[in-house]
Amino acid sequence: MLTQLLNNLRGMNEMASTRRIDQHVIEKIKTILESLEYGTVQISVHDSQVTQIDKIEKHRFPLVKKTTKDI
């Protein structure tokens, strides 16, 4: 899925000849996505340019059920 997303970004970049996404922005998004196990990546755009990338990472912990001895 990550590969498909990155290919879509590259394809959009090739289609929009007047407004290109900087390669370093694409690489930054790729790095963030590859480092994220659970969470959200939000890309802010202003005047067709990426202006900000926010990464919200979630850490999930298994629920441990308490027994009556633990109370």
CHARMM-style PDB file with segment names, atoms N, HN, CA, C and O in Angstrom:
ATOM      1  N   MET     1       0.820  -1.193   0.000  1.00  0.00      PROA
ATOM      2  CA  MET     1       0.000   0.000   0.000  1.00  0.00      PROA
ATOM      3  C   MET     1       0.867   1.260   0.000  1.00  0.00      PROA
ATOM      4  O   MET     1       0.562   2.227  -0.698  1.00  0.00      PROA
ATOM      5  N   LEU     2       1.935   1.246   0.776  1.00  0.00      PROA
ATOM      6  HN  LEU     2       2.182   0.461   1.343  1.00  0.00      PROA
ATOM      7  CA  LEU     2       2.860   2.375   0.816  1.00  0.00      PROA
ATOM      8  C   LEU     2       3.468   2.610  -0.561  1.00  0.00      PROA
ATOM      9  O   LEU     2       3.579   3.749  -1.014  1.00  0.00      PROA
ATOM     10  N   THR     3       3.859   1.530  -1.219  1.00  0.00      PROA
ATOM     11  HN  THR     3       3.769   0.604  -0.851  1.00  0.00      PROA
ATOM     12  CA  THR     3       4.450   1.650  -2.550  1.00  0.00      PROA
ATOM     13  C   THR     3       3.457   2.262  -3.521  1.00  0.00      PROA
ATOM     14  O   THR     3       3.829   3.098  -4.344  1.00  0.00      PROA
ATOM     15  N   GLN     4       2.206   1.858  -3.435  1.00  0.00      PROA
ATOM     16  HN  GLN     4       1.904   1.179  -2.766  1.00  0.00      PROA
ATOM     17  CA  GLN     4       1.178   2.401  -4.322  1.00  0.00      PROA
ATOM     18  C   GLN     4       0.975   3.893  -4.074  1.00  0.00      PROA
ATOM     19  O   GLN     4       0.841   4.670  -5.019  1.00  0.00      PROA
ATOM     20  N   LEU     5       0.953   4.292  -2.807  1.00  0.00      PROA
ATOM     21  HN  LEU     5       1.062   3.661  -2.039  1.00  0.00      PROA
ATOM     22  CA  LEU     5       0.797   5.704  -2.464  1.00  0.00      PROA
ATOM     23  C   LEU     5       1.940   6.528  -3.023  1.00  0.00      PROA
ATOM     24  O   LEU     5       1.717   7.591  -3.602  1.00  0.00      PROA
ATOM     25  N   LEU     6       3.169   6.043  -2.853  1.00  0.00      PROA
ATOM     26  HN  LEU     6       3.350   5.180  -2.383  1.00  0.00      PROA
ATOM     27  CA  LEU     6       4.333   6.778  -3.354  1.00  0.00      PROA
ATOM     28  C   LEU     6       4.329   6.840  -4.876  1.00  0.00      PROA
ATOM     29  O   LEU     6       4.700   7.862  -5.454  1.00  0.00      PROA
ATOM     30  N   ASN     7       3.917   5.763  -5.525  1.00  0.00      PROA
ATOM     31  HN  ASN     7       3.616   4.934  -5.055  1.00  0.00      PROA
ATOM     32  CA  ASN     7       3.813   5.783  -6.985  1.00  0.00      PROA
ATOM     33  C   ASN     7       2.768   6.791  -7.444  1.00  0.00      PROA
ATOM     34  O   ASN     7       2.961   7.472  -8.451  1.00  0.00      PROA
ATOM     35  N   ASN     8       1.661   6.890  -6.710  1.00  0.00      PROA
ATOM     36  HN  ASN     8       1.504   6.338  -5.892  1.00  0.00      PROA
ATOM     37  CA  ASN     8       0.635   7.885  -7.037  1.00  0.00      PROA
ATOM     38  C   ASN     8       1.192   9.295  -6.896  1.00  0.00      PROA
ATOM     39  O   ASN     8       0.918  10.153  -7.735  1.00  0.00      PROA
ATOM     40  N   LEU     9       1.969   9.547  -5.847  1.00  0.00      PROA
ATOM     41  HN  LEU     9       2.191   8.850  -5.165  1.00  0.00      PROA
ATOM     42  CA  LEU     9       2.584  10.864  -5.669  1.00  0.00      PROA
ATOM     43  C   LEU     9       3.512  11.185  -6.835  1.00  0.00      PROA
ATOM     44  O   LEU     9       3.499  12.298  -7.359  1.00  0.00      PROA
ATOM     45  N   ARG    10       4.314  10.209  -7.235  1.00  0.00      PROA
ATOM     46  HN  ARG    10       4.325   9.304  -6.809  1.00  0.00      PROA
ATOM     47  CA  ARG    10       5.228  10.419  -8.363  1.00  0.00      PROA
ATOM     48  C   ARG    10       4.441  10.661  -9.648  1.00  0.00      PROA
ATOM     49  O   ARG    10       4.804  11.523 -10.449  1.00  0.00      PROA
ATOM     50  N   GLY    11       3.363   9.900  -9.843  1.00  0.00      PROA
ATOM     51  HN  GLY    11       3.069   9.201  -9.192  1.00  0.00      PROA
ATOM     52  CA  GLY    11       2.535  10.068 -11.034  1.00  0.00      PROA
ATOM     53  C   GLY    11       1.891  11.438 -11.089  1.00  0.00      PROA
ATOM     54  O   GLY    11       1.824  12.055 -12.152  1.00  0.00      PROA
ATOM     55  N   MET    12       1.417  11.917  -9.947  1.00  0.00      PROA
ATOM     56  HN  MET    12       1.471  11.416  -9.083  1.00  0.00      PROA
ATOM     57  CA  MET    12       0.835  13.264  -9.882  1.00  0.00      PROA
ATOM     58  C   MET    12       1.897  14.293 -10.215  1.00  0.00      PROA
ATOM     59  O   MET    12       1.613  15.286 -10.885  1.00  0.00      PROA
ATOM     60  N   ASN    13       3.099  14.068  -9.761  1.00  0.00      PROA
ATOM     61  HN  ASN    13       3.329  13.262  -9.217  1.00  0.00      PROA
ATOM     62  CA  ASN    13       4.195  14.985 -10.012  1.00  0.00      PROA
ATOM     63  C   ASN    13       4.518  15.067 -11.499  1.00  0.00      PROA
ATOM     64  O   ASN    13       4.816  16.144 -12.014  1.00  0.00      PROA
ATOM     65  N   GLU    14       4.459  13.931 -12.186  1.00  0.00      PROA
ATOM     66  HN  GLU    14       4.217  13.056 -11.767  1.00  0.00      PROA
ATOM     67  CA  GLU    14       4.745  13.899 -13.613  1.00  0.00      PROA
ATOM     68  C   GLU    14       3.630  14.546 -14.422  1.00  0.00      PROA
ATOM     69  O   GLU    14       3.896  15.164 -15.453  1.00  0.00      PROA
ATOM     70  N   MET    15       2.374  14.412 -13.966  1.00  0.00      PROA
ATOM     71  HN  MET    15       2.158  13.910 -13.129  1.00  0.00      PROA
ATOM     72  CA  MET    15       1.234  14.973 -14.694  1.00  0.00      PROA
ATOM     73  C   MET    15       1.173  16.488 -14.572  1.00  0.00      PROA
ATOM     74  O   MET    15       0.762  17.165 -15.515  1.00  0.00      PROA
ATOM     75  N   ALA    16       1.567  17.023 -13.447  1.00  0.00      PROA
ATOM     76  HN  ALA    16       1.901  16.473 -12.681  1.00  0.00      PROA
ATOM     77  CA  ALA    16       1.468  18.466 -13.213  1.00  0.00      PROA
ATOM     78  C   ALA    16       2.796  19.118 -13.550  1.00  0.00      PROA
ATOM     79  O   ALA    16       3.631  19.329 -12.670  1.00  0.00      PROA
ATOM     80  N   SER    17       2.991  19.432 -14.799  1.00  0.00      PROA
ATOM     81  HN  SER    17       2.313  19.261 -15.514  1.00  0.00      PROA
ATOM     82  CA  SER    17       4.289  19.954 -15.236  1.00  0.00      PROA
ATOM     83  C   SER    17       4.580  21.344 -14.672  1.00  0.00      PROA
ATOM     84  O   SER    17       5.745  21.681 -14.464  1.00  0.00      PROA
ATOM     85  N   THR    18       3.564  22.152 -14.421  1.00  0.00      PROA
ATOM     86  HN  THR    18       2.617  21.878 -14.590  1.00  0.00      PROA
ATOM     87  CA  THR    18       3.810  23.504 -13.923  1.00  0.00      PROA
ATOM     88  C   THR    18       3.937  23.545 -12.405  1.00  0.00      PROA
ATOM     89  O   THR    18       4.560  24.459 -11.863  1.00  0.00      PROA
ATOM     90  N   ARG    19       3.362  22.579 -11.720  1.00  0.00      PROA
ATOM     91  HN  ARG    19       2.857  21.837 -12.160  1.00  0.00      PROA
ATOM     92  CA  ARG    19       3.407  22.556 -10.251  1.00  0.00      PROA
ATOM     93  C   ARG    19       3.931  21.213  -9.802  1.00  0.00      PROA
ATOM     94  O   ARG    19       3.181  20.244  -9.685  1.00  0.00      PROA
ATOM     95  N   ARG    20       5.202  21.165  -9.555  1.00  0.00      PROA
ATOM     96  HN  ARG    20       5.811  21.952  -9.650  1.00  0.00      PROA
ATOM     97  CA  ARG    20       5.849  19.912  -9.199  1.00  0.00      PROA
ATOM     98  C   ARG    20       6.063  19.828  -7.690  1.00  0.00      PROA
ATOM     99  O   ARG    20       6.280  20.837  -7.018  1.00  0.00      PROA
ATOM    100  N   ILE    21       5.998  18.619  -7.184  1.00  0.00      PROA
ATOM    101  HN  ILE    21       5.822  17.800  -7.729  1.00  0.00      PROA
ATOM    102  CA  ILE    21       6.291  18.360  -5.777  1.00  0.00      PROA
ATOM    103  C   ILE    21       7.794  18.118  -5.681  1.00  0.00      PROA
ATOM    104  O   ILE    21       8.331  17.251  -6.371  1.00  0.00      PROA
ATOM    105  N   ASP    22       8.468  18.881  -4.830  1.00  0.00      PROA
ATOM    106  HN  ASP    22       8.032  19.585  -4.270  1.00  0.00      PROA
ATOM    107  CA  ASP    22       9.906  18.706  -4.648  1.00  0.00      PROA
ATOM    108  C   ASP    22      10.226  17.276  -4.262  1.00  0.00      PROA
ATOM    109  O   ASP    22       9.501  16.660  -3.481  1.00  0.00      PROA
ATOM    110  N   GLN    23      11.305  16.750  -4.805  1.00  0.00      PROA
ATOM    111  HN  GLN    23      11.894  17.250  -5.439  1.00  0.00      PROA
ATOM    112  CA  GLN    23      11.702  15.385  -4.507  1.00  0.00      PROA
ATOM    113  C   GLN    23      11.985  15.209  -3.013  1.00  0.00      PROA
ATOM    114  O   GLN    23      11.696  14.155  -2.447  1.00  0.00      PROA
ATOM    115  N   HSD    24      12.549  16.239  -2.373  1.00  0.00      PROA
ATOM    116  HN  HSD    24      12.783  17.095  -2.833  1.00  0.00      PROA
ATOM    117  CA  HSD    24      12.836  16.099  -0.936  1.00  0.00      PROA
ATOM    118  C   HSD    24      11.554  16.010  -0.113  1.00  0.00      PROA
ATOM    119  O   HSD    24      11.551  15.399   0.956  1.00  0.00      PROA
ATOM    120  N   VAL    25      10.462  16.612  -0.596  1.00  0.00      PROA
ATOM    121  HN  VAL    25      10.464  17.109  -1.464  1.00  0.00      PROA
ATOM    122  CA  VAL    25       9.168  16.496   0.089  1.00  0.00      PROA
ATOM    123  C   VAL    25       8.651  15.067  -0.043  1.00  0.00      PROA
ATOM    124  O   VAL    25       8.163  14.492   0.930  1.00  0.00      PROA
ATOM    125  N   ILE    26       8.753  14.497  -1.228  1.00  0.00      PROA
ATOM    126  HN  ILE    26       9.149  14.964  -2.018  1.00  0.00      PROA
ATOM    127  CA  ILE    26       8.323  13.114  -1.444  1.00  0.00      PROA
ATOM    128  C   ILE    26       9.156  12.173  -0.575  1.00  0.00      PROA
ATOM    129  O   ILE    26       8.616  11.246   0.028  1.00  0.00      PROA
ATOM    130  N   GLU    27      10.447  12.405  -0.510  1.00  0.00      PROA
ATOM    131  HN  GLU    27      10.885  13.158  -1.000  1.00  0.00      PROA
ATOM    132  CA  GLU    27      11.319  11.557   0.310  1.00  0.00      PROA
ATOM    133  C   GLU    27      10.979  11.691   1.794  1.00  0.00      PROA
ATOM    134  O   GLU    27      11.013  10.703   2.528  1.00  0.00      PROA
ATOM    135  N   LYS    28      10.653  12.902   2.238  1.00  0.00      PROA
ATOM    136  HN  LYS    28      10.626  13.704   1.642  1.00  0.00      PROA
ATOM    137  CA  LYS    28      10.275  13.123   3.639  1.00  0.00      PROA
ATOM    138  C   LYS    28       8.989  12.366   3.968  1.00  0.00      PROA
ATOM    139  O   LYS    28       8.899  11.723   5.014  1.00  0.00      PROA
ATOM    140  N   ILE    29       7.994  12.439   3.082  1.00  0.00      PROA
ATOM    141  HN  ILE    29       8.067  12.962   2.233  1.00  0.00      PROA
ATOM    142  CA  ILE    29       6.737  11.722   3.280  1.00  0.00      PROA
ATOM    143  C   ILE    29       7.010  10.222   3.326  1.00  0.00      PROA
ATOM    144  O   ILE    29       6.463   9.519   4.176  1.00  0.00      PROA
ATOM    145  N   LYS    30       7.841   9.731   2.428  1.00  0.00      PROA
ATOM    146  HN  LYS    30       8.285  10.301   1.738  1.00  0.00      PROA
ATOM    147  CA  LYS    30       8.186   8.312   2.394  1.00  0.00      PROA
ATOM    148  C   LYS    30       8.843   7.885   3.708  1.00  0.00      PROA
ATOM    149  O   LYS    30       8.484   6.852   4.274  1.00  0.00      PROA
ATOM    150  N   THR    31       9.795   8.667   4.190  1.00  0.00      PROA
ATOM    151  HN  THR    31      10.088   9.506   3.730  1.00  0.00      PROA
ATOM    152  CA  THR    31      10.486   8.357   5.440  1.00  0.00      PROA
ATOM    153  C   THR    31       9.510   8.312   6.617  1.00  0.00      PROA
ATOM    154  O   THR    31       9.575   7.413   7.456  1.00  0.00      PROA
ATOM    155  N   ILE    32       8.612   9.286   6.668  1.00  0.00      PROA
ATOM    156  HN  ILE    32       8.558  10.016   5.986  1.00  0.00      PROA
ATOM    157  CA  ILE    32       7.623   9.333   7.755  1.00  0.00      PROA
ATOM    158  C   ILE    32       6.713   8.111   7.690  1.00  0.00      PROA
ATOM    159  O   ILE    32       6.463   7.473   8.712  1.00  0.00      PROA
ATOM    160  N   LEU    33       6.215   7.779   6.500  1.00  0.00      PROA
ATOM    161  HN  LEU    33       6.418   8.297   5.669  1.00  0.00      PROA
ATOM    162  CA  LEU    33       5.308   6.640   6.352  1.00  0.00      PROA
ATOM    163  C   LEU    33       5.992   5.325   6.717  1.00  0.00      PROA
ATOM    164  O   LEU    33       5.382   4.453   7.336  1.00  0.00      PROA
ATOM    165  N   GLU    34       7.249   5.188   6.335  1.00  0.00      PROA
ATOM    166  HN  GLU    34       7.744   5.896   5.832  1.00  0.00      PROA
ATOM    167  CA  GLU    34       7.967   3.949   6.635  1.00  0.00      PROA
ATOM    168  C   GLU    34       8.259   3.796   8.127  1.00  0.00      PROA
ATOM    169  O   GLU    34       8.423   2.678   8.615  1.00  0.00      PROA
ATOM    170  N   SER    35       8.325   4.904   8.844  1.00  0.00      PROA
ATOM    171  HN  SER    35       8.192   5.812   8.447  1.00  0.00      PROA
ATOM    172  CA  SER    35       8.643   4.837  10.276  1.00  0.00      PROA
ATOM    173  C   SER    35       7.394   4.716  11.151  1.00  0.00      PROA
ATOM    174  O   SER    35       7.503   4.569  12.368  1.00  0.00      PROA
ATOM    175  N   LEU    36       6.228   4.775  10.549  1.00  0.00      PROA
ATOM    176  HN  LEU    36       6.138   4.894   9.560  1.00  0.00      PROA
ATOM    177  CA  LEU    36       4.972   4.820  11.303  1.00  0.00      PROA
ATOM    178  C   LEU    36       4.311   3.445  11.336  1.00  0.00      PROA
ATOM    179  O   LEU    36       4.021   2.862  10.291  1.00  0.00      PROA
ATOM    180  N   GLU    37       4.075   2.933  12.543  1.00  0.00      PROA
ATOM    181  HN  GLU    37       4.311   3.406  13.392  1.00  0.00      PROA
ATOM    182  CA  GLU    37       3.372   1.651  12.673  1.00  0.00      PROA
ATOM    183  C   GLU    37       1.866   1.885  12.771  1.00  0.00      PROA
ATOM    184  O   GLU    37       1.091   1.266  12.042  1.00  0.00      PROA
ATOM    185  N   TYR    38       1.451   2.778  13.673  1.00  0.00      PROA
ATOM    186  HN  TYR    38       2.081   3.281  14.265  1.00  0.00      PROA
ATOM    187  CA  TYR    38       0.057   3.178  13.825  1.00  0.00      PROA
ATOM    188  C   TYR    38       0.013   4.694  13.915  1.00  0.00      PROA
ATOM    189  O   TYR    38       0.837   5.290  14.610  1.00  0.00      PROA
ATOM    190  N   GLY    39      -0.913   5.322  13.241  1.00  0.00      PROA
ATOM    191  HN  GLY    39      -1.582   4.838  12.677  1.00  0.00      PROA
ATOM    192  CA  GLY    39      -1.042   6.764  13.372  1.00  0.00      PROA
ATOM    193  C   GLY    39      -1.542   7.421  12.103  1.00  0.00      PROA
ATOM    194  O   GLY    39      -2.157   6.788  11.245  1.00  0.00      PROA
ATOM    195  N   THR    40      -1.260   8.706  12.009  1.00  0.00      PROA
ATOM    196  HN  THR    40      -0.760   9.221  12.706  1.00  0.00      PROA
ATOM    197  CA  THR    40      -1.776   9.528  10.928  1.00  0.00      PROA
ATOM    198  C   THR    40      -0.682  10.440  10.391  1.00  0.00      PROA
ATOM    199  O   THR    40       0.125  10.977  11.150  1.00  0.00      PROA
ATOM    200  N   VAL    41      -0.665  10.605   9.076  1.00  0.00      PROA
ATOM    201  HN  VAL    41      -1.320  10.169   8.460  1.00  0.00      PROA
ATOM    202  CA  VAL    41       0.197  11.604   8.448  1.00  0.00      PROA
ATOM    203  C   VAL    41      -0.728  12.597   7.766  1.00  0.00      PROA
ATOM    204  O   VAL    41      -1.547  12.226   6.925  1.00  0.00      PROA
ATOM    205  N   GLN    42      -0.588  13.859   8.139  1.00  0.00      PROA
ATOM    206  HN  GLN    42       0.077  14.160   8.822  1.00  0.00      PROA
ATOM    207  CA  GLN    42      -1.426  14.911   7.557  1.00  0.00      PROA
ATOM    208  C   GLN    42      -0.529  15.846   6.753  1.00  0.00      PROA
ATOM    209  O   GLN    42       0.469  16.356   7.263  1.00  0.00      PROA
ATOM    210  N   ILE    43      -0.894  16.065   5.498  1.00  0.00      PROA
ATOM    211  HN  ILE    43      -1.705  15.651   5.084  1.00  0.00      PROA
ATOM    212  CA  ILE    43      -0.116  16.919   4.607  1.00  0.00      PROA
ATOM    213  C   ILE    43      -0.923  18.174   4.338  1.00  0.00      PROA
ATOM    214  O   ILE    43      -2.031  18.110   3.804  1.00  0.00      PROA
ATOM    215  N   SER    44      -0.359  19.324   4.711  1.00  0.00      PROA
ATOM    216  HN  SER    44       0.541  19.376   5.145  1.00  0.00      PROA
ATOM    217  CA  SER    44      -1.031  20.605   4.489  1.00  0.00      PROA
ATOM    218  C   SER    44      -0.499  21.232   3.204  1.00  0.00      PROA
ATOM    219  O   SER    44       0.705  21.243   2.948  1.00  0.00      PROA
ATOM    220  N   VAL    45      -1.431  21.754   2.403  1.00  0.00      PROA
ATOM    221  HN  VAL    45      -2.409  21.745   2.611  1.00  0.00      PROA
ATOM    222  CA  VAL    45      -1.085  22.335   1.107  1.00  0.00      PROA
ATOM    223  C   VAL    45      -1.633  23.743   1.045  1.00  0.00      PROA
ATOM    224  O   VAL    45      -2.765  23.996   1.456  1.00  0.00      PROA
ATOM    225  N   HSD    46      -0.823  24.668   0.528  1.00  0.00      PROA
ATOM    226  HN  HSD    46       0.097  24.463   0.195  1.00  0.00      PROA
ATOM    227  CA  HSD    46      -1.247  26.053   0.326  1.00  0.00      PROA
ATOM    228  C   HSD    46      -0.775  26.481  -1.052  1.00  0.00      PROA
ATOM    229  O   HSD    46       0.409  26.361  -1.371  1.00  0.00      PROA
ATOM    230  N   ASP    47      -1.682  26.972  -1.861  1.00  0.00      PROA
ATOM    231  HN  ASP    47      -2.643  27.069  -1.603  1.00  0.00      PROA
ATOM    232  CA  ASP    47      -1.374  27.366  -3.245  1.00  0.00      PROA
ATOM    233  C   ASP    47      -0.655  26.257  -4.006  1.00  0.00      PROA
ATOM    234  O   ASP    47       0.349  26.496  -4.678  1.00  0.00      PROA
ATOM    235  N   SER    48      -1.186  25.037  -3.890  1.00  0.00      PROA
ATOM    236  HN  SER    48      -2.001  24.842  -3.344  1.00  0.00      PROA
ATOM    237  CA  SER    48      -0.670  23.856  -4.589  1.00  0.00      PROA
ATOM    238  C   SER    48       0.735  23.455  -4.171  1.00  0.00      PROA
ATOM    239  O   SER    48       1.410  22.730  -4.901  1.00  0.00      PROA
ATOM    240  N   GLN    49       1.190  23.915  -3.005  1.00  0.00      PROA
ATOM    241  HN  GLN    49       0.641  24.504  -2.412  1.00  0.00      PROA
ATOM    242  CA  GLN    49       2.508  23.535  -2.504  1.00  0.00      PROA
ATOM    243  C   GLN    49       2.371  22.933  -1.110  1.00  0.00      PROA
ATOM    244  O   GLN    49       1.601  23.422  -0.283  1.00  0.00      PROA
ATOM    245  N   VAL    50       3.122  21.872  -0.861  1.00  0.00      PROA
ATOM    246  HN  VAL    50       3.748  21.475  -1.533  1.00  0.00      PROA
ATOM    247  CA  VAL    50       3.137  21.268   0.467  1.00  0.00      PROA
ATOM    248  C   VAL    50       3.831  22.250   1.406  1.00  0.00      PROA
ATOM    249  O   VAL    50       4.977  22.639   1.181  1.00  0.00      PROA
ATOM    250  N   THR    51       3.123  22.643   2.457  1.00  0.00      PROA
ATOM    251  HN  THR    51       2.192  22.327   2.639  1.00  0.00      PROA
ATOM    252  CA  THR    51       3.682  23.611   3.398  1.00  0.00      PROA
ATOM    253  C   THR    51       3.999  22.999   4.761  1.00  0.00      PROA
ATOM    254  O   THR    51       4.788  23.553   5.526  1.00  0.00      PROA
ATOM    255  N   GLN    52       3.382  21.855   5.060  1.00  0.00      PROA
ATOM    256  HN  GLN    52       2.741  21.405   4.438  1.00  0.00      PROA
ATOM    257  CA  GLN    52       3.586  21.259   6.379  1.00  0.00      PROA
ATOM    258  C   GLN    52       3.212  19.785   6.339  1.00  0.00      PROA
ATOM    259  O   GLN    52       2.282  19.379   5.642  1.00  0.00      PROA
ATOM    260  N   ILE    53       3.960  18.991   7.106  1.00  0.00      PROA
ATOM    261  HN  ILE    53       4.716  19.321   7.672  1.00  0.00      PROA
ATOM    262  CA  ILE    53       3.654  17.574   7.266  1.00  0.00      PROA
ATOM    263  C   ILE    53       3.588  17.300   8.758  1.00  0.00      PROA
ATOM    264  O   ILE    53       4.543  17.560   9.489  1.00  0.00      PROA
ATOM    265  N   ASP    54       2.446  16.770   9.208  1.00  0.00      PROA
ATOM    266  HN  ASP    54       1.670  16.559   8.614  1.00  0.00      PROA
ATOM    267  CA  ASP    54       2.266  16.419  10.626  1.00  0.00      PROA
ATOM    268  C   ASP    54       2.187  14.908  10.741  1.00  0.00      PROA
ATOM    269  O   ASP    54       1.499  14.242   9.968  1.00  0.00      PROA
ATOM    270  N   LYS    55       2.908  14.383  11.724  1.00  0.00      PROA
ATOM    271  HN  LYS    55       3.467  14.925  12.352  1.00  0.00      PROA
ATOM    272  CA  LYS    55       2.885  12.942  12.004  1.00  0.00      PROA
ATOM    273  C   LYS    55       2.345  12.748  13.413  1.00  0.00      PROA
ATOM    274  O   LYS    55       2.911  13.251  14.384  1.00  0.00      PROA
ATOM    275  N   ILE    56       1.247  12.016  13.511  1.00  0.00      PROA
ATOM    276  HN  ILE    56       0.788  11.608  12.722  1.00  0.00      PROA
ATOM    277  CA  ILE    56       0.672  11.690  14.812  1.00  0.00      PROA
ATOM    278  C   ILE    56       0.845  10.187  14.988  1.00  0.00      PROA
ATOM    279  O   ILE    56       0.222   9.388  14.290  1.00  0.00      PROA
ATOM    280  N   GLU    57       1.699   9.822  15.929  1.00  0.00      PROA
ATOM    281  HN  GLU    57       2.205  10.471  16.496  1.00  0.00      PROA
ATOM    282  CA  GLU    57       2.008   8.413  16.142  1.00  0.00      PROA
ATOM    283  C   GLU    57       1.243   7.889  17.346  1.00  0.00      PROA
ATOM    284  O   GLU    57       1.158   8.544  18.385  1.00  0.00      PROA
ATOM    285  N   LYS    58       0.693   6.704  17.185  1.00  0.00      PROA
ATOM    286  HN  LYS    58       0.762   6.172  16.341  1.00  0.00      PROA
ATOM    287  CA  LYS    58      -0.058   6.073  18.274  1.00  0.00      PROA
ATOM    288  C   LYS    58       0.715   4.847  18.735  1.00  0.00      PROA
ATOM    289  O   LYS    58       1.244   4.084  17.927  1.00  0.00      PROA
ATOM    290  N   HSD    59       0.766   4.676  20.029  1.00  0.00      PROA
ATOM    291  HN  HSD    59       0.335   5.296  20.685  1.00  0.00      PROA
ATOM    292  CA  HSD    59       1.396   3.497  20.617  1.00  0.00      PROA
ATOM    293  C   HSD    59       0.297   2.672  21.263  1.00  0.00      PROA
ATOM    294  O   HSD    59      -0.422   3.158  22.136  1.00  0.00      PROA
ATOM    295  N   ARG    60       0.171   1.445  20.841  1.00  0.00      PROA
ATOM    296  HN  ARG    60       0.756   1.050  20.133  1.00  0.00      PROA
ATOM    297  CA  ARG    60      -0.902   0.591  21.345  1.00  0.00      PROA
ATOM    298  C   ARG    60      -0.322  -0.440  22.300  1.00  0.00      PROA
ATOM    299  O   ARG    60       0.721  -1.042  22.047  1.00  0.00      PROA
ATOM    300  N   PHE    61      -1.033  -0.622  23.399  1.00  0.00      PROA
ATOM    301  HN  PHE    61      -1.881  -0.133  23.604  1.00  0.00      PROA
ATOM    302  CA  PHE    61      -0.621  -1.570  24.427  1.00  0.00      PROA
ATOM    303  C   PHE    61      -1.751  -2.570  24.639  1.00  0.00      PROA
ATOM    304  O   PHE    61      -2.922  -2.189  24.649  1.00  0.00      PROA
ATOM    305  N   PRO    62      -1.414  -3.838  24.808  1.00  0.00      PROA
ATOM    306  CA  PRO    62      -2.481  -4.825  25.024  1.00  0.00      PROA
ATOM    307  C   PRO    62      -3.164  -4.600  26.368  1.00  0.00      PROA
ATOM    308  O   PRO    62      -2.531  -4.227  27.356  1.00  0.00      PROA
ATOM    309  N   LEU    63      -4.455  -4.833  26.377  1.00  0.00      PROA
ATOM    310  HN  LEU    63      -4.969  -5.136  25.575  1.00  0.00      PROA
ATOM    311  CA  LEU    63      -5.239  -4.699  27.599  1.00  0.00      PROA
ATOM    312  C   LEU    63      -4.976  -5.906  28.481  1.00  0.00      PROA
ATOM    313  O   LEU    63      -5.115  -7.049  28.045  1.00  0.00      PROA
ATOM    314  N   VAL    64      -4.594  -5.643  29.730  1.00  0.00      PROA
ATOM    315  HN  VAL    64      -4.481  -4.715  30.084  1.00  0.00      PROA
ATOM    316  CA  VAL    64      -4.340  -6.720  30.681  1.00  0.00      PROA
ATOM    317  C   VAL    64      -5.508  -6.760  31.654  1.00  0.00      PROA
ATOM    318  O   VAL    64      -5.779  -5.796  32.371  1.00  0.00      PROA
ATOM    319  N   LYS    65      -6.188  -7.890  31.661  1.00  0.00      PROA
ATOM    320  HN  LYS    65      -5.969  -8.672  31.078  1.00  0.00      PROA
ATOM    321  CA  LYS    65      -7.353  -8.016  32.544  1.00  0.00      PROA
ATOM    322  C   LYS    65      -6.876  -8.266  33.973  1.00  0.00      PROA
ATOM    323  O   LYS    65      -5.962  -9.053  34.218  1.00  0.00      PROA
ATOM    324  N   LYS    66      -7.516  -7.579  34.894  1.00  0.00      PROA
ATOM    325  HN  LYS    66      -8.258  -6.940  34.695  1.00  0.00      PROA
ATOM    326  CA  LYS    66      -7.187  -7.747  36.308  1.00  0.00      PROA
ATOM    327  C   LYS    66      -7.982  -8.908  36.880  1.00  0.00      PROA
ATOM    328  O   LYS    66      -9.140  -9.121  36.520  1.00  0.00      PROA
ATOM    329  N   THR    67      -7.361  -9.639  37.756  1.00  0.00      PROA
ATOM    330  HN  THR    67      -6.421  -9.466  38.048  1.00  0.00      PROA
ATOM    331  CA  THR    67      -8.076 -10.710  38.467  1.00  0.00      PROA
ATOM    332  C   THR    67      -8.535 -10.165  39.806  1.00  0.00      PROA
ATOM    333  O   THR    67      -8.153  -9.060  40.191  1.00  0.00      PROA
ATOM    334  N   THR    68      -9.336 -10.918  40.507  1.00  0.00      PROA
ATOM    335  HN  THR    68      -9.646 -11.816  40.194  1.00  0.00      PROA
ATOM    336  CA  THR    68      -9.823 -10.439  41.818  1.00  0.00      PROA
ATOM    337  C   THR    68      -8.688 -10.292  42.802  1.00  0.00      PROA
ATOM    338  O   THR    68      -8.813  -9.524  43.755  1.00  0.00      PROA
ATOM    339  N   LYS    69      -7.583 -10.996  42.613  1.00  0.00      PROA
ATOM    340  HN  LYS    69      -7.481 -11.620  41.839  1.00  0.00      PROA
ATOM    341  CA  LYS    69      -6.416 -10.844  43.500  1.00  0.00      PROA
ATOM    342  C   LYS    69      -5.770  -9.470  43.343  1.00  0.00      PROA
ATOM    343  O   LYS    69      -5.205  -8.945  44.302  1.00  0.00      PROA
ATOM    344  N   ASP    70      -5.846  -8.874  42.140  1.00  0.00      PROA
ATOM    345  HN  ASP    70      -6.305  -9.301  41.361  1.00  0.00      PROA
ATOM    346  CA  ASP    70      -5.211  -7.593  41.864  1.00  0.00      PROA
ATOM    347  C   ASP    70      -5.964  -6.413  42.455  1.00  0.00      PROA
ATOM    348  O   ASP    70      -5.404  -5.321  42.543  1.00  0.00      PROA
ATOM    349  N   ILE    71      -7.206  -6.593  42.860  1.00  0.00      PROA
ATOM    350  HN  ILE    71      -7.662  -7.480  42.789  1.00  0.00      PROA
ATOM    351  CA  ILE    71      -8.033  -5.484  43.352  1.00  0.00      PROA
ATOM    352  C   ILE    71      -7.767  -5.198  44.779  1.00  0.00      PROA
ATOM    353  OT1 ILE    71      -8.377  -4.295  45.352  1.00  0.00      PROA
TER     354      ILE     71
END
